[in-house]
Amino acid sequence: MVDITKLQRLAILYPKAIGDFYFALPALHTLRRALRDVHITLVVKQKQAPLVLPQKGVLADEVLVLGGDVGCLEVRRQLSLAAVDTVLDLAGNDQSGLLLTCRGGRRLRPHAADCKGMAALYSPWAESLPRLIPGQHRVEELLAFSRVLVDAPPVYTFALALPAQAVEESERLIAERDLRSGSVIVLNLGASRDTKRWPAAHFRILANLLLEAGHRVVFTGAAAFKADGSHDARTIAQFAAEGLIDGESCIDLVSDNGLSAERHLQRDVHLLRYAQVARVVVGNDTGPMHIAGSVGEDAHNKTVSLFGPTNWGRYAPYDPSRRFPDQPAGTWNRVLCASVDCRPVGTTEACRCYRRGCADPKCMKMLHPDSVFETIMDILGGK
């Protein structure tokens, strides 16, 4: 346990993905509540910035964004200038390992066995955090890191401060499309890696099944995302060309209509988590799914997560009523997986093809639309 009486300026490193930042929120809220008099700096990646920058003055006193014109050397320089006395690395990846080489102060990093890449080699002088207990959800792992600094009750909330303009844009769309009328099911397209994506054809079949059953379908996703070649935008354009999108019973909220990518993401946080528009949200293992489905003090929604190459016990939206591996149906979030021999089991994070690509992603293709539809109907029937 760190002597917090000597802790004045803390830097927390977590340069990862959007969904990863969402997993860190309970730990960040726990630290902020326990360390009210400590100056906290958050260091994140550019892709996380739309969610993290509005937390300045809430979860952190300062936010540094790594990416674009701001590289590791510049962030290290800023941390040194800020006279940070303690650096806590939550990521344990190559970028955070490089940042830990900043001069001065106490540096804490994950155990070498919990690091990825060469992170442990970059910072051999940093103090090692205790080895994580295998098989925990990522939320619990990050809370375990927070307990090295503070002996305080965990705060299970995923609350985010949102710009007023994002909330206004969400409410404007809800009113314009009358989204609080009828039985609305949200289908969130895409994921950062193609190995995690449910096929577009499956989404189309599911949408038609829902429409035939009298529900309204709303598609959400990223209007522009270079990492996947704007997969969501291309998919929704294809659906529109096929006549699936009619603006009334089947609605496109992927296309941005001039909205910036940052505001689009912030708007979707409100729409998916707080607006109470959707009866059920369905999606892949991706940031928006964690936003919609994580169960906390701030919100809880009915969701269905479609998993394939990644371990749902560690990475599904946080729902403590669910148990890995034999109880994938929680009170709020249900996980669906195809029965294939290559999916990760035990404490394995992901299958071998997850990052390098898969010639035959049967774990996603064999997750049939009929099964997803039946799960949605079961959720609605048990309301």
Protein Blocks (a to p, Z undefined) as FASTA:
>chain_A
ZZfklpmbdcdddddcfklmmmmmmmmmmmmmmmmmbccdddddfklmmmmmmmgoilpm
bdcdeehjlcfklmmmmmmmnopabdcdfklpaklmmmmmpgeijdddddfklpghjllm
mmmmbccdddddehiafklmmmmmmmmmpccdddddfbdcddfklmmmmmmmmmmnopmg
cjdddddedjfbfklpccfklmmmmmmmmmmnopacddeddfbdfknoommmmmmmmmmm
nomagolmpccfkbnnhpafklmmmmmmmmmmmnomafbdcddddfklmmmmpccfkbcc
ddddddfkbcfklmgccdfkbccfklmbcfklccdddddfkbcehjbfbdfklmnopfbl
fklmmmcfklmmmmmmmmmmmZZ
